């Protein structure tokens, strides 16, 4: 057991030393900073696009509901127009019948 704990301590010390080493040169560091900046910019743009998309989806649903309401209103209007036309036809028929009756009485 003592052997494993000593090896573990040595490995931990070696890992600490490796972590402290500066393996990235200045150009590599600049590239990392540039990539980090690009990543941040892309995340900002992504969030803006997601917000715009959500706003467009909300507007789409709103317009879809308005269109549905207009179609229902138009359908009701057409139904009312048909009923009105039927009533007009009925009145015309009754008027024709009455005119025929008047003609019969006059002759």
BELKA-V329574 format. One record per residue. N is the residue number from 1. SS is DSSP state (helix for helix, strand for strand, loop for the rest). NEAR is the number of other ideal C-beta (glycine too) atoms within 12 Angstrom. Layout:
n: <N	N>
ss: <SS	SS>
near: <NEAR	NEAR>
This chain:
n: <1	2	3	4	5	6	7	8	9	10	11	12	13	14	15	16	17	18	19	20	21	22	23	24	25	26	27	28	29	30	31	32	33	34	35	36	37	38	39	40	41	42	43	44	45	46	47	48	49	50	51	52	53	54	55	56	57	58	59	60	61	62	63	64	65	66	67	68	69	70	71	72	73	74	75	76	77	78	79	80	81	82	83	84	85	86	87	88	89	90	91	92	93	94	95	96	97	98	99	100	101	102	103	104	105	106	107>
ss: <loop	helix	helix	helix	helix	helix	helix	helix	helix	helix	helix	helix	helix	helix	helix	helix	helix	helix	helix	helix	loop	loop	loop	loop	loop	helix	helix	helix	helix	helix	helix	helix	helix	helix	helix	helix	helix	helix	helix	helix	helix	helix	helix	helix	helix	helix	helix	helix	helix	helix	helix	helix	helix	helix	helix	helix	helix	helix	helix	helix	helix	helix	helix	helix	helix	helix	helix	helix	helix	helix	helix	helix	helix	helix	helix	helix	helix	helix	helix	helix	helix	helix	helix	helix	helix	helix	helix	helix	helix	helix	helix	helix	helix	helix	helix	helix	helix	helix	helix	helix	helix	helix	helix	helix	helix	helix	loop>
near: <7	8	9	10	11	12	13	14	14	14	14	14	14	14	13	12	13	12	11	10	10	11	11	12	10	10	10	13	14	13	14	16	15	14	14	14	14	14	14	14	14	14	14	14	14	14	14	14	14	14	14	14	14	14	14	14	14	14	14	14	14	14	14	14	14	14	14	14	14	14	14	14	14	14	14	14	14	14	14	14	14	14	14	14	14	14	14	14	14	14	14	14	14	14	14	14	14	14	14	14	13	12	11	10	9	8	7>
